[in-house]
């Protein structure tokens, strides 16, 4: 059965992917800084391919690569790329980050990752879903080490993680000479606690610009800031 998700300029089939289209991935794809006009982009753990496709829409990057370790998700990502208007710029590798780092000499000017970050290790019985959700399958230290090796000197690494993990993540990044220069705290509504944080890192140490985004005023009433961020993608914005 098709689980087609329609965006303004492309569509996503997601019936073979453990993790479906969600707010986290869309936020990262819409927010990731592209002011440096990156020529090469890498999406780590692409899943459906939505983040890579959003960056293909937002940028003129000549090379947009993606990594996906799960076979079913990899095949679906490739199909989503091929059906898009930017198929000639998009390529997905069926590989994990560790083997990709060992085999690839290229550097990227923008690296993105919406990583698995659930810390529980109780198996759900569905390996595909566990790989997509649980941090043990792509630990933050492994993600940061890979990003540091693959990132160009002038590049940006952008990610979204739980707010409670922020301090530990920043400490790990600093140890690899990755420094935050842009930070967005995300709240579901005005009275909710900060749940997610989007972070952009560079190899140059500079002041970090920190801001806050509230998604909804109340249920299904979105804030102007959230609408402005995502309106180029969502059909109903």
N, C-alpha and C positions, 0 to 999 in steps of 0.2 A: 504493500500500500504506500503510495506516495505521501511524503510529509513535506511538500514543497513550501518553502518560505520565500515570499516575494519581496524584494527590495525595489527601489525605484529604477535602478539600471541593471540589475542582475537578479537571478533566482538561485536558490540553494535547495538541492535535494539532500535530505538528512536522515533517511530511513535506515541507513547502514552505519550511522555514526552513533557512538555511545552518548556523546554530549551534543545536545541539540543547540540551536541558536539561543543565546542568552544575553542578558544585559551586559555582563562583564566583557564578553568578546566585542560587542558592538561599541561599548564605551572606549575600549582600547583602540579599535580600528578608527574611530572618529576623532579621538583625542591625540593620538601619537604625533609628536612634532615632525613636520616635514619642511620647515622653513629653509633648511639647507639644501632643498631640492635633491634628495638622494637619487643616485643613479642605480644603486643596488640595494635590495631589501630582502630580508630573510624572516620568515614566520616559523617559529619553532613550535611543533605540536599543532599542526594546522587544523586537524579535525575536518570540518566541512570545507575549510578554505575561506571562511567568511572574512577573516582579518586581512588576508592577502588580497582578496577581491576588493575590499574597501580601500586598501592602499593603492590598488591599480586604478580605481576610480579617482582617488584624490591626487595622484601624482603622475609624473611622466617617467618614472623609473624604467630603465631599459631592461633590468633583470629583477624579477620578483620570484624568489625561490621559497619553497616551503618544505618542511620536514614532517612526516607522519609515520609513526612506527606501526600502528595497527593496520592490517592488510585491508579490511573492509573500509575503514575510514579513508585510507590512502586512495583506493580505487574511486570512491565517491568524490573525494577532493579533486582528483584528476578530471573526472567527468564535469564537475561544476566549473573548473577552470576552462575546459574546452568549450562549454556552452556559453561562456561569458563573452563580452565584446573585446576582452583583453587577453584571450587565450595565447596569443603569440608572445606575450611577455611573462607568462606564468608557468612555473615548472615545479612539480612536487616530487621529492625524493622519498622512497620507501626506506626510511632509516631512522635510527635513534640518534640523539645528539652526540653521544660519545663516539660512535663510528663515523659520523659525518665530520666531526672535528679532526679525527685521525686521518681522513682521506682527502679533505678539501683544503686547498691552499688559499682560496679566495677570501677576501674581506668584504664586509658589507657596511654600507653607510647608515642603514637603519635595520635594527634587529628587534623583533617583537615576539612576545610570548605571553599567552594567557595560560599559565601553568596549572597542573593539577595541584591542589593545595590542601585537600582534606588529610588530616594526620592519622585518622583511624586506620588500622591495618586489618580489621575484620573483613574477610573476603565476603563479597556479596553473592558469589557463585557465578558472576559474570565477569570474566577476566577483562573483556573489552571495556566495560564500564569502570572497573577498578583502575585500569591503566589511565583512563581519561580523568579520573577524579582524585586519586590518592597520591600524595606527595612522594611516597616511597618510589614511584616509578619515574619521577624526575625531580630529585631533591634540589632544593634551592641552591646548595653549594655547587652541584654539578651544572645547573643552569647558568649560574653566574660565571663559573670557570669557562664554560663553552662560549658564552657571550663575549667575555673579555678577550678570548683568543680570536674570535671571528670578527670583532668590531674594528672598523677602520679608525685611524687616529682621530679623524674629525667626525666620527660617527655617533649615533644615539642608540641606546638600548632602552626600550620601553616595555613596561609590564604592568600587570594588575595583580595585587595580592591582598589577603585579608589585612585589615588595619592592625590587628593584634600582632602580626608578624613583621611589622614595619621596622622596628628598631634592630632586630636581629638581622633582617635582610640588608639594611643599610650598613651594618657592621661588617657583614660578609663581603659586600660590594666594595667597601673602602679597602679591605685587605687585598683586593684585586685591582686597585686603582681605578675603580668605577665610582663616579661621584654624581649625586643627584643634582639636577639643575631645575627640575620642574616636578611639582607634586600636587596631586588633586585628591582631596579627601571626599569620599562619596557617602551620602546619607540617603536612605530610602524616603524619608519624609522629615519635616522640620523638627519633630520631637525625637526622632530615632538617633541612636548612637552611630558614629562613623563605622561603617561596615567594611568598606574597601578603600584601597589607596592605589592610585595610578602614579607610577614613577618613571621619569625619564633620566637616564644617566649618560654622562660623557666621560672621556678620559681626562678632561680638564676640570680642575677644581674651581668652582665659582659659587656665587650665592644661589641658593635654591628658592625659586618662586613657588610659594605655597598658596593654594586656593581651595575652595570648597564647592561642591556641587550637590544640590538636593534634587532628587529625581521627581518626586510627586508632592504636590500641595496636599492632596488627599487621594484616595484610591482612584486611579485612572484620570486624575487631573494633573497633568505634567507641568513642571515649572518652565518658564520661558528659557532659562539657561539650558535645560536638558533638551528642549525642543530645538533650540538653535544649534546645539552640538550634533544632533542626530537627524535633522530634517532632510539632509541630502540623501538619506538612505531609507528611512522608514516611510512606507506609503501613506500612513495616516498622520504624519506630522505636518 
